Amino acid sequence: MTEIPPALDLMLAAWNEPDASKVRGHLDQALRPDVRFVDPSIDVVGIDGFEKNVHEVHGRLPGAVYSRASGVDAQHGFYRYAWAIHQDGKLIMPGFDVTELDEAGRVARVIGFFGPLPADDSA
């Protein structure tokens, strides 16, 4: 199993940080200043945009818990892993990310997907 880079743990810590004033500290350690964060609901560049998204999601999902739901697979600076969001003990959203780290180990790009992979309808 791939060792989890500190930047991925710091990014996850930002999502789970209950103190809004501490979110930025996690992100400043984890992310490049020009990080790009893309998922079905957003496409932002920069730590400010990333942080704003974290606070907006916290507002929509108060008390939610964000977790990695798989091991981490890695190749050539790219990391993929499943994640889950639980609220009041219930799964409200599964998904997965592909995250790119730079040479310094900071997150350069996060491409997120919501839900499970679709079934193969071609068979």
N, C-alpha and C positions, 0 to 999 in steps of 0.2 A: 504494500500500500504506500502511496505517495505521502511524504511528510507534508503537513499543511504549512504553507508559508505564513509567517506572522501577519502579513498584510491582509490575508483572508480572514484571520481571526479578529483583527482590529476592525475590519469592515463589518463583520457580523456583530461585533460589540457595539458599533454605532447604532445598528438597527434595534438592539436590545437595551440601549441606554435609557433608563427612566428619567434621568436628569437632562432636560433639553439643552442646558448650558454646557454639557460635557460631550455632546455628540460631535461637535467640530474637532475636539481634541483627538478622538479616535480617527476621524477622517483625515486630518492633517498628517497623521503618522502613516496611514494606509495608502493614500491616494497620491498620484501625480497631480500637480496643479491643473493640468489640462485633461484630466480623466474624462472619458466619455462613458455615459451610462445610458443603456438602451434596453427597454422592454416594451411590451405591447402598449403600455400607457404613457411612455415618456421617452424622450431622446434629448439628453442634456450634456453639455460640455462644461467641465470645471467643478471644483469642489463646492462652490457656492450653490450651483444648481443641484448637485447631489444632495447636499445638506438640506436644501429647501424641500426636496422630494421626501427625504426621511421624515422631516417634521410634518409634512402634509399627510403622509401615510400614517404616522403616529396619531394624528388628529382624527383620521377616519377609522382607525383600528386601535382604540385605546386599550392598553394592557396586553396587546398581542405579543406572542413569543415567536422569535425567528430562529430557526435551527437548520443545521446541515442535516440532510436526511439520507446521506450516502457517504461513502468514502470519497476521496479526491483523486481524480485521474489527471496525469500531467504529461505534456510533451511540448518541447520547444518554447517554453515560456507561457503556454496556455494551460489552464486548469478548468476542469469541468466537474460539477458536483450537483446533486439534487438538494433542494431546500424545501422547507415547509413553514407555513405560518399557522400558528394555533392561537385561538382566542377562547377563553373560558374552557380550556381543555379540549376543544373541538378543532379538527383540521378545517381551516377555511380556505387555504390555497397551497397546493403543491406546485413545484416548478423546478427549473434547473438553470444554472448559469454557466457560461463559458467566460472565463476571466483571463485577461492577458496581463502579465507582470512585465515591468521594464527590467533593465540590467541591475538596477539598484533594489529590486524586490518590491517596488511600489505598483499599485494597480493602475494600469494605463487604460483599460477598457473592460466594461462588464456588459455582456449581452445576455439578457435574461429572457426566459420563456415561461409562460404560465401554464399550469396544468400538465397532465401526462402527455406523452407523445401520442399522436393520432394513430389509429389502427391502419394497417396497410390494406387498402381497399382494392389493390390491383390483383389479388389472388382469386 
